[in-house]
């Protein structure tokens, strides 16, 4: 993240596809949906969260799934080992990925 100070000492954040002035929150809401190219038949939900760098480690991936923070094709799904296949959309923390 790059930070610049402007007039009135407000911060301007330039991160990827957005600019914010004076506040911080999850800015991925403003970005387009990401894609993940699947090599094989499927990928487990917790593995996808780790590959996308949405979580720091496997235990965190398991926790966010079991707590209901992850959506699978628009609905909350609590299965950690869910087989995500081509055409599926996974959402977490305002971020979306479509498996292609």
C-alpha positions, 0 to 999 in steps of 0.5 A: 500500500502506498500512502501520500499526505495531501492538503489538510494532512489527509491521507490518500491511499492508492491500492490496486484499483481504488483511491480512498481519502482519509479512511481505511476499510476493505477496498476489495469491494470496488474491484472486479471479480477475480478468476482462478484457473483450476488445474484438475477436477476440483479444489477444496474450499480451504485450499482455495482461500489459502491460494487466493491469499485471503487467509494467512494459514490453514487454521484461519481458513477452517475458522472462517468457513466454520463461522459462516464468513464464506459464501459458495455460489451466493449462499453461506456454506460451512463445509471446509472440504467442499469441492469447488469446481469450474463455474463456481463463485466463492466470496469472502470478506468482500472479495469474489473469485470465479473458478474457470 
